[in-house]
Amino acid sequence: MIYKFCAKTDTGRARDNNEDSVSIDEESRVAVLADGMGGYNAGEVASGMATAFIKSELSRWLAEAGANARAKDVRRAMEICVDSANTSILNAATANAQYAGMGTTLVVGAFRDDGLVLGHIGDSRCYRLRANRLEQITRDHSLLQEQLDAGLVTPEQAQHSTIKNLVTRALGVEDTVMLEVSEYPVEAGDIYLMCSDGLSDMVSDGAIAKIVSSDSGLEQKAQMLVDTANENGGRDNISVLMVEVSEAAEKRGLIARLLGK
């Protein structure tokens, strides 16, 4: 598979600074997105530490392990990298009073030839567009999601909830953190969208699907998502990280020959 990456981050219309962070290593096919929180400028410290550390360490491990590394080993390496990042952020918050209480959400993906190993913490999301159908493949770690799961609120009520942004898990706030890791097969034509809640809170899933499935290029789609969030109010920082999957040219040629085309 061939993977094309694109990322955009924007302060939005209501905030003075950007506490989101995105990072990509195209060679190792690692993508990381984080949405920081806590203290004056401390959120951007936490998110920046998370994306830089996890991208660097996970990419290094993948380079050493090679293409034949098993998915379960990639999964374990991801968990170790995230655990180390959690300790680093927590130690920085403890050592510096201005960073007290900082933390961050996280989405991290390791894209393989045959699949995706995806980890997340908090309410930053990953969507997948396949055959023109958009699906959220992460489940928010939030109080609102717990209320939805318990049937205490309806999806319609959730759209107007005042507790949208109360997460139940975050990186860097406790000694241990639980990374939720899943594995997904990838298919040619898939588009994966990681985003902070600055997008998902301001743009409906239907509108996201319309943009992501449009005929525009990946860069244009990413910019359209950011622009739409800002047009709808831009009440938070907005970050999108998009990954487009296509078949290698030699595989497409082989399939065409087999089909007699």
C-alpha positions as CSV (number, residue, x, y, z in Angstrom):
1,M,0.0,0.0,0.0
2,I,1.0,3.6,-0.6
3,Y,0.1,6.2,2.1
4,K,-0.2,9.9,1.5
5,F,-0.2,12.1,4.6
6,C,-1.5,15.6,5.2
7,A,-2.0,17.7,8.4
8,K,-3.4,21.1,9.2
9,T,-3.7,22.8,12.6
10,D,-5.4,26.2,13.3
11,T,-5.9,28.3,16.4
12,G,-9.5,28.9,15.6
13,R,-11.5,32.1,16.2
14,A,-11.8,32.1,20.0
15,R,-8.4,31.1,21.4
16,D,-5.2,33.1,21.6
17,N,-2.8,30.1,21.4
18,N,-2.9,26.7,19.8
19,E,-2.7,23.8,22.3
20,D,-3.1,21.1,19.6
21,S,-0.1,19.4,18.0
22,V,0.3,17.1,15.0
23,S,3.3,15.2,13.9
24,I,4.0,12.8,11.0
25,D,6.9,10.5,10.0
26,E,6.1,9.5,6.4
27,E,9.0,7.1,6.2
28,S,7.9,5.0,9.1
29,R,4.2,5.9,8.4
30,V,3.5,7.1,11.9
31,A,0.9,9.8,12.6
32,V,0.3,11.5,15.9
33,L,-2.3,14.1,17.0
34,A,-2.8,15.6,20.5
35,D,-5.1,18.2,22.1
36,G,-3.5,19.7,25.2
37,M,-5.2,21.1,28.3
38,G,-4.3,22.8,31.5
39,G,-2.7,26.1,32.7
40,Y,-1.4,29.0,30.7
41,N,0.3,27.6,27.6
42,A,0.8,24.3,29.5
43,G,-1.6,22.5,27.2
44,E,0.6,23.1,24.2
45,V,3.6,21.9,26.2
46,A,1.9,18.6,27.0
47,S,0.6,18.1,23.4
48,G,4.0,19.0,21.9
49,M,5.9,16.7,24.2
50,A,3.5,13.9,23.4
51,T,3.6,14.1,19.6
52,A,7.4,14.7,19.4
53,F,8.3,11.9,21.8
54,I,5.9,9.3,20.5
55,K,6.6,10.0,16.8
56,S,10.4,9.8,17.5
57,E,10.4,6.7,19.6
58,L,7.8,4.7,17.7
59,S,9.4,5.6,14.4
60,R,12.8,4.5,15.7
61,W,11.4,1.2,16.9
62,L,9.7,0.5,13.6
63,A,12.9,1.3,11.7
64,E,14.8,-1.2,13.8
65,A,12.1,-3.9,13.8
66,G,11.7,-3.8,10.0
67,A,8.7,-4.5,7.8
68,N,8.1,-7.9,9.1
69,A,7.4,-6.8,12.7
70,R,4.2,-8.5,14.0
71,A,1.1,-6.3,14.7
72,K,1.1,-7.4,18.3
73,D,4.7,-6.2,18.7
74,V,3.9,-2.9,17.1
75,R,1.0,-2.7,19.6
76,R,3.3,-3.3,22.5
77,A,5.9,-0.8,21.2
78,M,3.2,1.8,21.0
79,E,2.0,1.1,24.5
80,I,5.6,1.4,25.8
81,C,6.2,4.7,23.9
82,V,2.9,6.2,25.3
83,D,3.7,5.1,28.8
84,S,7.1,6.8,28.6
85,A,5.5,9.9,27.2
86,N,3.0,9.9,30.1
87,T,5.9,9.8,32.6
88,S,7.8,12.6,30.9
89,I,4.7,14.9,30.8
90,L,3.8,14.1,34.4
91,N,7.4,14.7,35.6
92,A,7.5,18.1,33.8
93,A,4.2,19.1,35.4
94,T,5.5,18.1,38.8
95,A,8.8,20.0,38.4
96,N,7.4,23.2,37.0
97,A,4.6,25.0,38.8
98,Q,3.4,26.7,35.6
99,Y,2.8,23.3,34.1
100,A,0.8,21.9,37.0
101,G,-2.3,20.0,35.8
102,M,-1.4,19.9,32.2
103,G,-2.3,16.9,30.1
104,T,-3.3,15.9,26.6
105,T,-5.6,13.7,24.5
106,L,-3.9,11.5,21.9
107,V,-4.5,9.6,18.7
108,V,-1.5,7.7,17.3
109,G,-1.5,5.4,14.2
110,A,1.1,3.1,12.8
111,F,0.2,2.3,9.2
112,R,1.4,-1.1,7.9
113,D,1.3,-2.7,4.5
114,D,-1.6,-4.9,5.7
115,G,-3.3,-2.8,8.3
116,L,-3.4,0.0,10.9
117,V,-2.5,-0.2,14.6
118,L,-4.4,2.7,16.2
119,G,-4.2,3.9,19.8
120,H,-6.1,6.7,21.5
121,I,-6.7,8.5,24.8
122,G,-9.5,11.0,25.4
123,D,-11.9,12.6,22.9
124,S,-9.7,13.2,19.9
125,R,-10.9,10.9,17.2
126,C,-10.1,8.9,14.2
127,Y,-12.6,8.4,11.3
128,R,-12.4,6.1,8.3
129,L,-14.0,6.8,5.0
130,R,-14.5,3.5,3.0
131,A,-16.7,3.2,0.0
132,N,-18.1,6.7,0.6
133,R,-19.2,5.7,4.1
134,L,-17.7,7.6,7.1
135,E,-17.3,5.7,10.4
136,Q,-15.8,6.9,13.7
137,I,-13.5,4.1,14.6
138,T,-12.4,5.4,18.0
139,R,-14.7,5.7,20.9
140,D,-14.5,8.9,23.0
141,H,-13.2,8.6,26.6
142,S,-15.5,11.2,27.9
143,L,-18.3,11.6,30.5
144,L,-20.7,12.4,27.7
145,Q,-19.9,9.1,25.9
146,E,-20.5,7.3,29.2
147,Q,-23.9,8.9,29.5
148,L,-24.7,8.0,25.9
149,D,-23.7,4.4,26.5
150,A,-25.9,4.3,29.6
151,G,-28.8,5.7,27.7
152,L,-29.0,8.8,30.0
153,V,-28.9,11.1,27.0
154,T,-29.9,10.8,23.3
155,P,-27.5,11.6,20.5
156,E,-29.6,14.7,19.8
157,Q,-29.3,15.9,23.4
158,A,-25.6,15.2,23.3
159,Q,-25.1,17.7,20.5
160,H,-26.1,20.5,23.0
161,S,-24.5,19.0,26.1
162,T,-22.5,21.3,28.5
163,I,-20.1,18.5,29.4
164,K,-18.9,17.7,25.9
165,N,-15.2,18.3,26.7
166,L,-14.9,16.4,30.1
167,V,-12.6,13.6,29.3
168,T,-12.2,10.5,31.5
169,R,-8.7,9.7,30.3
170,A,-5.8,12.0,29.5
171,L,-2.0,11.6,28.9
172,G,0.3,13.0,31.6
173,V,-2.1,13.5,34.5
174,E,-1.7,10.2,36.5
175,D,1.1,7.7,37.1
176,T,-0.5,5.3,34.7
177,V,-2.5,5.8,31.6
178,M,-4.7,3.3,29.7
179,L,-4.2,3.5,25.9
180,E,-7.0,1.9,23.9
181,V,-5.4,0.1,21.0
182,S,-7.2,-1.5,18.0
183,E,-6.1,-3.1,14.8
184,Y,-7.8,-2.5,11.4
185,P,-7.2,-3.9,7.9
186,V,-6.6,-1.2,5.3
187,E,-8.0,-1.1,1.8
188,A,-7.0,0.9,-1.2
189,G,-9.3,3.9,-1.4
190,D,-9.5,4.3,2.4
191,I,-9.1,7.8,3.9
192,Y,-8.3,8.1,7.6
193,L,-9.1,11.3,9.5
194,M,-7.6,12.1,12.9
195,C,-8.9,15.2,14.5
196,S,-9.2,17.2,17.7
197,D,-12.6,18.1,19.1
198,G,-12.2,21.5,17.6
199,L,-13.3,19.9,14.4
200,S,-15.8,17.3,15.7
201,D,-17.6,19.7,18.0
202,M,-18.0,22.3,15.2
203,V,-18.7,20.2,12.2
204,S,-21.3,17.4,12.0
205,D,-20.3,13.9,10.9
206,G,-22.5,14.3,7.8
207,A,-20.6,17.5,6.8
208,I,-17.3,15.9,7.5
209,A,-18.3,12.9,5.3
210,K,-19.3,15.2,2.5
211,I,-15.9,17.0,2.5
212,V,-13.8,13.9,2.9
213,S,-15.6,12.0,0.1
214,S,-15.4,15.0,-2.3
215,D,-13.2,14.9,-5.4
216,S,-10.8,17.5,-4.0
217,G,-7.2,16.7,-3.2
218,L,-6.1,15.7,0.3
219,E,-4.6,19.1,1.1
220,Q,-7.8,20.8,-0.1
221,K,-10.0,18.5,1.9
222,A,-8.0,19.1,5.1
223,Q,-8.2,22.9,4.6
224,M,-11.9,22.7,3.9
225,L,-12.5,20.9,7.2
226,V,-10.5,23.6,9.1
227,D,-12.3,26.4,7.2
228,T,-15.8,24.8,7.9
229,A,-15.0,24.6,11.6
230,N,-14.0,28.2,11.7
231,E,-17.1,29.2,9.7
232,N,-19.2,27.5,12.3
233,G,-17.7,29.5,15.1
234,G,-14.1,28.1,15.6
235,R,-14.6,27.9,19.4
236,D,-11.5,25.8,19.9
237,N,-8.2,24.9,18.2
238,I,-8.8,22.8,15.1
239,S,-6.4,20.0,14.0
240,V,-6.9,17.4,11.2
241,L,-4.5,14.7,10.1
242,M,-5.5,12.8,7.0
243,V,-4.1,9.6,5.5
244,E,-5.1,8.4,2.0
245,V,-4.4,4.8,1.0
246,S,-3.7,3.6,-2.5
247,E,-2.3,0.4,-4.1
248,A,1.3,0.3,-5.3
249,A,1.6,0.7,-9.0
250,E,3.0,-2.7,-9.6
251,K,0.0,-4.3,-7.8
252,R,-2.4,-2.3,-9.8
253,G,-0.7,-3.4,-13.0
254,L,-0.8,-7.1,-11.9
255,I,-4.5,-6.9,-11.1
256,A,-5.2,-5.2,-14.5
257,R,-3.3,-8.0,-16.3
258,L,-5.2,-10.7,-14.4
259,L,-8.5,-9.1,-15.4
260,G,-7.3,-8.8,-19.0
261,K,-7.4,-5.0,-19.0
